């Protein structure tokens, strides 16, 4: 536990010492939220699309932040030094997860409260439960970013994974078009993509007033994806070190 928290603290300190990265973490969600919110022709449209947009942005920002930051740790040799120390892979991965998750949570809260307080979007359901579910999406995003970073040789290659990993989910998760109006094969594809369950869960909570206990399937799928990705990340971490 101590090693895990030490790695998390070091990760947080590293990001806090980079003012440009910190500024981007705080400002970019505000800019994107403003563009989306003020481009909506009506408040009803904003209210109906906001849950899907929030789920997509949390996944996107969390994936990008964790993937690039974890890749930078590798390029600077920090990760290899940790692997050579007595610290277990589990402590390394969870430590990085906790460190990246803090900033993902900050971005999530910025996106949500800016939409509610500034854009005046309406929602039903419990505020804290909605935030908890968004944090779960953030955990998934960080796990996905850490795992995918193992296949990128540099930050440019990490960016190139966005059209491959994130964009297809945006098109088939129901954000742009209803899933039930898509071709059958795309409906099947959407069932295997985590963003679909993030969108469905947030819609159920924010538009229908459902609680966490009512969206157990969505929580279970997102949680299973997060655990599976962390296990795969542990395997890739070992192989990367061995290489």
Secondary structure per residue as TSV (DSSP state, phi and psi in degrees):
chain	resnum	aa	ss	phi	psi
A	1	X	-	360.0	-42.3
A	2	X	H	-62.4	-45.7
A	3	X	H	-60.6	-41.1
A	4	X	H	-60.1	-48.2
A	5	X	H	-69.0	-33.8
A	6	X	H	-64.2	-43.6
A	7	X	H	-64.3	-41.4
A	8	X	H	-61.7	-44.3
A	9	X	H	-63.8	-41.0
A	10	X	H	-65.6	-39.1
A	11	X	H	-63.3	-44.0
A	12	X	H	-63.2	-43.6
A	13	X	H	-62.8	-40.1
A	14	X	H	-59.0	-46.0
A	15	X	H	-70.4	-35.5
A	16	X	H	-67.9	-26.1
A	17	X	T	-80.1	-7.4
A	18	X	-	-105.3	95.4
A	19	X	H	-63.0	-33.8
A	20	X	H	-68.4	-43.7
A	21	X	H	-63.2	-43.1
A	22	X	H	-62.8	-40.8
A	23	X	H	-63.5	-41.5
A	24	X	H	-64.9	-39.9
A	25	X	H	-59.2	-37.6
A	26	X	H	-87.8	-36.1
A	27	X	H	-87.6	-40.9
A	28	X	H	-57.3	-44.9
A	29	X	H	-58.6	-35.5
A	30	X	H	-67.0	-42.0
A	31	X	H	-64.9	-47.3
A	32	X	H	-63.9	-43.9
A	33	X	H	-61.6	-40.2
A	34	X	H	-64.0	-45.9
A	35	X	H	-61.1	-44.1
A	36	X	H	-68.1	-47.4
A	37	X	H	-64.2	-48.1
A	38	X	H	-79.4	-10.0
A	39	X	H	-87.3	-11.3
A	40	X	-	-70.3	130.3
A	41	X	S	-71.4	-18.7
A	42	X	-	-150.2	157.2
A	43	X	H	-68.4	-34.4
A	44	X	H	-60.9	-40.3
A	45	X	H	-67.0	-39.3
A	46	X	H	-61.3	-46.2
A	47	X	H	-61.2	-40.1
A	48	X	H	-76.3	-29.8
A	49	X	H	-96.7	-14.8
A	50	X	H	-57.4	-45.1
A	51	X	H	-57.2	-44.6
A	52	X	H	-66.6	-39.7
A	53	X	H	-64.4	-43.5
A	54	X	H	-61.4	-45.3
A	55	X	H	-60.5	-42.8
A	56	X	H	-65.1	-44.4
A	57	X	H	-68.7	-38.9
A	58	X	H	-61.6	-44.0
A	59	X	H	-64.2	-44.6
A	60	X	H	-63.8	-52.0
A	61	X	H	-66.3	-41.2
A	62	X	H	-64.8	-41.0
A	63	X	H	-63.1	-47.1
A	64	X	H	-66.1	-46.9
A	65	X	H	-61.7	-52.1
A	66	X	H	-68.7	-39.6
A	67	X	H	-63.4	-48.9
A	68	X	H	-69.0	-42.3
A	69	X	H	-64.8	-40.8
A	70	X	H	-68.4	-37.1
A	71	X	H	-65.1	-38.2
A	72	X	H	-64.3	-37.7
A	73	X	H	-60.0	-38.4
A	74	X	H	-69.8	-44.6
A	75	X	H	-65.7	-28.7
A	76	X	T	-85.4	-5.1
A	77	X	T	83.9	1.9
A	78	X	H	-65.7	-43.3
A	79	X	H	-63.3	-40.5
A	80	X	H	-65.5	-37.4
A	81	X	H	-65.5	-37.8
A	82	X	H	-66.3	-39.8
A	83	X	H	-65.6	-28.9
A	84	X	H	-81.8	-11.2
A	85	X	S	-87.5	172.4
A	86	X	S	-70.8	-0.5
A	87	X	-	-70.1	135.8
A	88	X	-	-75.4	158.9
A	89	X	H	-61.5	-36.0
A	90	X	H	-60.9	-45.2
A	91	X	H	-63.6	-38.7
A	92	X	H	-63.9	-49.7
A	93	X	H	-66.0	-45.6
A	94	X	H	-69.2	-34.4
A	95	X	H	-61.9	-46.5
A	96	X	H	-64.0	-40.6
A	97	X	H	-57.4	-46.6
A	98	X	H	-65.1	-40.2
A	99	X	H	-64.9	-48.5
A	100	X	H	-68.3	-34.5
A	101	X	H	-63.1	-33.4
A	102	X	H	-57.6	-46.3
A	103	X	H	-73.3	-32.7
A	104	X	H	-64.6	-39.3
A	105	X	H	-64.8	-39.9
A	106	X	H	-61.4	-45.2
A	107	X	H	-63.8	-38.8
A	108	X	H	-61.9	-45.1
A	109	X	H	-66.4	-38.4
A	110	X	H	-61.2	-48.1
A	111	X	H	-59.9	-46.1
A	112	X	H	-70.1	-51.6
A	113	X	H	-72.9	-28.1
A	114	X	I	-64.4	-40.7
A	115	X	I	-65.5	-36.5
A	116	X	I	-82.5	-45.6
A	117	X	I	-86.0	-37.6
A	118	X	I	-95.3	-48.5
A	119	X	S	-80.6	-10.6
A	120	X	-	62.1	35.6
A	121	X	-	-72.4	146.1
A	122	X	-	-99.3	150.7
A	123	X	-	-153.6	159.6
A	124	X	-	-114.8	174.2
A	125	X	S	93.3	174.5
A	126	X	-	-80.4	128.0
A	127	X	H	-58.9	-49.7
A	128	X	H	-67.5	-32.7
A	129	X	H	-70.4	-36.0
A	130	X	H	-63.0	-42.4
A	131	X	H	-65.4	-41.8
A	132	X	H	-59.9	-42.5
A	133	X	H	-67.1	-37.9
A	134	X	H	-65.2	-35.1
A	135	X	H	-64.9	-36.6
A	136	X	H	-61.9	-41.6
A	137	X	H	-62.3	-38.5
A	138	X	H	-63.2	-40.5
A	139	X	H	-60.5	-45.9
A	140	X	H	-58.6	-44.0
A	141	X	H	-61.3	-43.0
A	142	X	H	-65.4	-43.8
A	143	X	H	-61.2	-41.3
A	144	X	H	-64.8	-42.9
A	145	X	H	-64.0	-42.3
A	146	X	H	-63.0	-43.1
A	147	X	H	-66.5	-48.9
A	148	X	H	-66.6	-29.4
A	149	X	G	-61.4	-21.3
A	150	X	G	-66.2	-21.2
A	151	X	G	-101.1	2.4
A	152	X	-	-106.2	135.8
A	153	X	S	-87.8	-21.1
A	154	X	S	-155.2	177.7
A	155	X	H	-66.5	-33.3
A	156	X	H	-62.9	-42.6
A	157	X	H	-64.9	-34.1
A	158	X	H	-62.6	-40.7
A	159	X	H	-61.9	-35.4
A	160	X	H	-68.6	-16.6
A	161	X	H	-76.2	-16.3
A	162	X	H	-60.4	-49.2
A	163	X	H	-63.3	-23.3
A	164	X	H	-87.5	-37.5
A	165	X	H	-100.8	-42.3
A	166	X	T	-93.7	-49.0
A	167	X	H	-58.6	-45.5
A	168	X	H	-58.5	-35.2
A	169	X	H	-66.8	-34.8
A	170	X	H	-63.1	-38.4
A	171	X	H	-75.1	-28.5
A	172	X	H	-114.7	7.4
A	173	X	T	-86.8	-8.0
A	174	X	T	100.6	3.3
A	175	X	S	-69.2	-46.3
A	176	X	S	-91.5	-39.4
A	177	X	S	-137.7	146.8
A	178	X	-	-59.5	134.5
A	179	X	G	-61.1	-38.4
A	180	X	G	-70.9	-6.4
A	181	X	G	-101.7	1.9
A	182	X	S	-86.2	162.8
A	183	X	-	-55.3	151.5
A	184	X	H	-55.8	-41.9
A	185	X	H	-66.2	-32.9
A	186	X	H	-72.9	-32.3
A	187	X	H	-62.5	-38.0
A	188	X	H	-69.0	-39.9
A	189	X	H	-60.6	-42.9
A	190	X	H	-61.1	-28.3
A	191	X	T	-69.0	-17.8
A	192	X	T	-104.6	6.8
A	193	X	-	-108.5	129.9
A	194	X	H	-63.4	-32.5
A	195	X	H	-61.8	-30.0
A	196	X	H	-57.1	-42.5
A	197	X	H	-77.4	-29.2
A	198	X	H	-65.1	-44.2
A	199	X	H	-65.1	-46.7
A	200	X	H	-61.2	-42.4
A	201	X	H	-66.2	-45.8
A	202	X	H	-66.1	-37.5
A	203	X	H	-62.9	-43.1
A	204	X	H	-62.6	-38.0
A	205	X	H	-79.2	-44.9
A	206	X	H	-84.2	-28.2
A	207	X	H	-102.2	-29.8
A	208	X	H	-110.5	-5.9
A	209	X	-	74.9	19.5
A	210	X	-	-76.9	158.3
A	211	X	-	-102.3	176.6
A	212	X	G	-59.6	-33.4
A	213	X	G	-69.4	-18.2
A	214	X	G	-89.4	-10.7
A	215	X	-	-121.5	42.4
A	216	X	H	-58.8	-36.6
A	217	X	H	-62.7	-46.2
A	218	X	H	-63.3	-42.9
A	219	X	H	-63.4	-43.1
A	220	X	H	-62.8	-43.1
A	221	X	H	-66.4	-45.8
A	222	X	H	-63.3	-41.9
A	223	X	H	-64.0	-41.0
A	224	X	H	-65.1	-41.2
A	225	X	H	-60.8	-44.8
A	226	X	H	-61.3	-46.9
A	227	X	H	-64.0	-45.0
A	228	X	H	-60.8	-42.1
A	229	X	H	-66.5	-36.7
A	230	X	H	-67.8	-37.0
A	231	X	H	-65.0	-43.4
A	232	X	H	-65.3	-36.5
A	233	X	H	-63.6	-38.5
A	234	X	H	-62.4	-39.5
A	235	X	H	-66.2	-45.6
A	236	X	H	-65.9	-31.9
A	237	X	H	-65.0	-42.2
A	238	X	H	-66.2	-42.9
A	239	X	H	-68.2	-39.4
A	240	X	H	-61.8	-38.3
A	241	X	H	-69.5	-38.3
A	242	X	H	-67.5	-28.4
A	243	X	-	-71.3	360.0
